[in-house]
Amino acid sequence: MKLTQSYIFLRDVRFHAFHGVLPQERTVGNDYVFSLRAGYDVSRAMQTDDVAHTLNYAALYEVVRQEMTIPSNLIEHVVGRIGERLLAEFPAITTLHLTLCKQNPPMGAQLQGAGVEVFLENEQ
C-alpha cells in the first residue's frame, strides 16, 4: 500500500471570542466556527499504533483555543497567529488549511457567517 496524502483535522470547533473592529464586538463578542486540516505523514502511526508517532489533535486544539482568547481587530490576524504557532510547534505539519467564520457579523445581512480561509505551507 502506498500512502499519497494524509491529514489530521479539527472540524467546526466553536468559540465565543472578542475579535472585531467595532467597540461592540470587543465588549459583547461573537460566536466563531474554526476548522483546520493539517497535512502530515501518518504512515508510521498507521503501522505502529503508537500515539507518539502521530499529531495530537488535543494539542492542536489547545493552540487554537489559546489564540482565540487574544482579541484582534481582524480575523485574518487571528488565523495568521494560529498558523504561525502550529507550524512552529508541530514541525511534522507540511500544510495547513484554516478557516475561521464569524457567525453573526455586524453588517445587517441575513447570512450564516463571514470569514477567512487560508492555505499555508511549512517552509522549514
ROMARMAR-417040 format. One record per residue (C-alpha): x, y, z. Coordinates in steps of 0.5 Angstrom, whole numbers, plus 500, padded with zeros to 3 digits. Last residue first. Layout:
residues N
<X:X, Y:Y, Z:Z>
...
This chain:
residues 124
<X:522, Y:549, Z:514>
<X:518, Y:552, Z:509>
<X:511, Y:550, Z:512>
<X:506, Y:551, Z:507>
<X:500, Y:555, Z:509>
<X:493, Y:555, Z:506>
<X:488, Y:561, Z:508>
<X:480, Y:561, Z:509>
<X:477, Y:568, Z:512>
<X:470, Y:569, Z:515>
<X:463, Y:571, Z:514>
<X:457, Y:568, Z:517>
<X:451, Y:564, Z:516>
<X:448, Y:570, Z:513>
<X:442, Y:575, Z:513>
<X:445, Y:582, Z:513>
<X:446, Y:588, Z:517>
<X:453, Y:588, Z:518>
<X:455, Y:586, Z:525>
<X:458, Y:579, Z:523>
<X:454, Y:574, Z:527>
<X:457, Y:567, Z:526>
<X:465, Y:570, Z:525>
<X:468, Y:564, Z:521>
<X:475, Y:562, Z:521>
<X:478, Y:557, Z:516>
<X:485, Y:554, Z:516>
<X:488, Y:549, Z:511>
<X:495, Y:548, Z:514>
<X:501, Y:544, Z:510>
<X:507, Y:540, Z:512>
<X:506, Y:539, Z:519>
<X:511, Y:535, Z:522>
<X:514, Y:541, Z:525>
<X:509, Y:542, Z:530>
<X:511, Y:548, Z:535>
<X:513, Y:553, Z:529>
<X:508, Y:551, Z:524>
<X:502, Y:551, Z:529>
<X:504, Y:558, Z:532>
<X:505, Y:561, Z:526>
<X:498, Y:558, Z:523>
<X:495, Y:561, Z:529>
<X:498, Y:568, Z:529>
<X:496, Y:568, Z:522>
<X:489, Y:566, Z:523>
<X:488, Y:571, Z:529>
<X:491, Y:577, Z:524>
<X:486, Y:575, Z:519>
<X:480, Y:575, Z:524>
<X:482, Y:582, Z:524>
<X:482, Y:587, Z:530>
<X:485, Y:582, Z:535>
<X:483, Y:580, Z:542>
<X:487, Y:574, Z:545>
<X:483, Y:568, Z:547>
<X:482, Y:565, Z:540>
<X:490, Y:564, Z:540>
<X:490, Y:560, Z:547>
<X:484, Y:556, Z:544>
<X:488, Y:555, Z:537>
<X:494, Y:552, Z:541>
<X:490, Y:548, Z:545>
<X:486, Y:545, Z:539>
<X:493, Y:543, Z:536>
<X:495, Y:539, Z:543>
<X:488, Y:536, Z:543>
<X:489, Y:534, Z:536>
<X:496, Y:530, Z:538>
<X:500, Y:529, Z:532>
<X:502, Y:522, Z:531>
<X:508, Y:517, Z:532>
<X:508, Y:518, Z:540>
<X:501, Y:516, Z:540>
<X:503, Y:509, Z:538>
<X:499, Y:504, Z:533>
<X:506, Y:502, Z:530>
<X:504, Y:502, Z:522>
<X:499, Y:507, Z:522>
<X:503, Y:512, Z:526>
<X:509, Y:511, Z:522>
<X:505, Y:512, Z:515>
<X:501, Y:519, Z:518>
<X:506, Y:524, Z:514>
<X:503, Y:531, Z:515>
<X:498, Y:535, Z:512>
<X:494, Y:539, Z:517>
<X:487, Y:541, Z:516>
<X:484, Y:546, Z:521>
<X:477, Y:549, Z:522>
<X:474, Y:555, Z:527>
<X:467, Y:557, Z:528>
<X:466, Y:563, Z:531>
<X:461, Y:566, Z:536>
<X:461, Y:574, Z:538>
<X:464, Y:578, Z:543>
<X:460, Y:583, Z:547>
<X:465, Y:588, Z:549>
<X:470, Y:588, Z:543>
<X:465, Y:587, Z:538>
<X:461, Y:593, Z:541>
<X:467, Y:597, Z:540>
<X:468, Y:596, Z:533>
<X:474, Y:593, Z:530>
<X:473, Y:586, Z:531>
<X:475, Y:580, Z:535>
<X:472, Y:578, Z:542>
<X:471, Y:571, Z:543>
<X:466, Y:566, Z:543>
<X:469, Y:559, Z:541>
<X:466, Y:553, Z:537>
<X:470, Y:548, Z:533>
<X:467, Y:546, Z:526>
<X:472, Y:541, Z:524>
<X:479, Y:539, Z:527>
<X:483, Y:535, Z:522>
<X:489, Y:531, Z:521>
<X:492, Y:530, Z:514>
<X:495, Y:525, Z:510>
<X:497, Y:524, Z:502>
<X:500, Y:519, Z:498>
<X:500, Y:513, Z:502>
<X:503, Y:507, Z:498>
<X:500, Y:500, Z:500>
